[in-house]
Amino acid sequence: MARVVIADAGPLIAFAGIDGLVVLRALFSQIQITGSVRNECLVTEGVDAQRIAAALREGWLVVEAHGTESVPLTPSLGIGESDSIRLALEDPENSLLIMDDRLARRYALRKGLNIVGSVRLLDMAERRGLIPSAEGCIRQMSDVGYRVSIDLLAQIRSS
């Protein structure tokens, strides 16, 4: 099991949007984020930003203070994704990166990083009895504008 769990902004915003940060907290006792991810999560006011700010105050969501915002690793990656990957690369064998963006995931996998996406986390949460339905949560995420595929859940469950 990874000793360091690092989250990108997208999954945090998606889980916060459905009031599901409690799922992440139950799966992982602590999650680290970079300053750029924090800024991305809190840039617009809203209930998701309020929930993420509360998780930061509670101390289970922690901003890792390692340098400042940097430049994207490639033109197709954002700063938050790039900084999250850089943080995971500091200890790749003991890090788990929570990331959904397809291009960022490909880049992270090429670098040998361990990654997990929101759909797999929801599947894990359902199997552990933390939520009644992963499918229901995926539909809620879609309803609040997060691009996530219900088909991916079927793929995960058939593998």
N, C-alpha and C positions, 0 to 999 in steps of 0.2 A: 504494500500500500504506500502511496506517495506520502512523503512527510510534509511537502509544501504543495498546497492547492492554490492556484492562481486563476483568477477569473478575468475575462475580457468584459467589456461594457455590455455588449448585446445580451448575453444570457442574464446578467444581473438585472438589466432593464426589463427583460421579458418576465423573469420570475417576480420582480417587484410589481409589474403591471397587473399580475393576477393574484397579488398578495401571497406569493409563494416563496418568499425568501426564507420562511421557516423550514421549507424542504431542504434548501441548501445548508442551512444551519444544522439540521438534523443529520444530513449526510456527512458533513465535514465540520469539525468543531471550530475551525478557523479557515478563512479564505483571505488570501492576500490580493491586493490590487495595486496597480501603479498610480502615481499621481495623475497621469494623463487619463487613465480610466475613470478615476474619481471625478475629474473635471468633466468628462464626457457624460457621466451618469447624472451629474448635478447641474449641468448647464441650463436646462429648461426646468422651470418650476412645474411641479405636478405631483400627483400622489406617488408615482414611482420614485421620483427623486426624494420625496419625504421619507419613504420607506428605506431607501438606500442610506440616506443620512442617519436614520435611526439605527440601522445596522452598524454603521461606523461608530456611533456614540456608544452602542452596546458592547463594542470591542471584539466581536467575532469576525467582522469584516475590517481588515486592517490595511492601511496604506503603507506599502513598503517604501521606505525612504532610501532609494538608491539612485542618485543622480536626478537630473531634470528631464523634462520632456525632450524627446529627441526627434530625429527625422524618421520618416517611414523607411522600413527595410527595403521595400520595392515601391514603385509607383502605385501598385494595386492595393497596398496595405495602408491602413490608417495609423496614426501615431499611437493610439491606445493598443491596437493589435500588435504593432511592432514592439512597443515597450513591454507588453505582456510576454511576448516571445523571448525578448532579451532577458527578462527576469527568469523565465523558465530555463533558459540556456545557462544560467549561472550554476544550476545543479540539475542537469537534465535527467539523471537517473532517479532522482527523488522528487521530481516535480510532476504535477498533473495540471494541465492547462484546460480550463473550461472555455470552449470557444465554438462558435457556430458558423462563422463566416467561411464559406467554402474555400476561397483563395488563401485566407490566413491559415486554415487547417492544412491545406496542401503544403504551404511553406513550412509550417511547424513539423509536419510529418517528415518532410525532406531533411529537416534538421535533427530528426530522431527523437522528437519530443513525444511524450505521452499526452494524448488529448481525449477529451470527452465532451459531448455536446448536450444540449438541453433535453433532447428527446431521450437519449440514453439515461440521463439523470432522472427524468420523469418515470421511465420504465423501472429503474432501480427503486425509486420511491414507492411506486405501486407495489412492487414485489415485497418490499419491507413493510407494507401496511401504513405508510406515511400519508398516502393520498388514496382516494377511492378509485380514481381512473386517470391513467396517463393520457389517454385519448381525450378525456374531457379537458384536461389542462392544456393540451396542445391546441384544442379548438378555442379555448379562452385566449391563449397567446395570439392565435391568428385573428381573433376578434378585436384585440387591442392593437393590431397592426404589425405584429412581429412575424417575420417570414420564417415559418417552420412547417415541415411537411408531416402530415399524418401517415403518409406512405412509408416514411422512414421508420416509424414505430413498427409497422408490419415487417419490414426488412430486418430490424433488430431482433424481433421475436422469432423469426424463422431461421435465424443463423445459429 
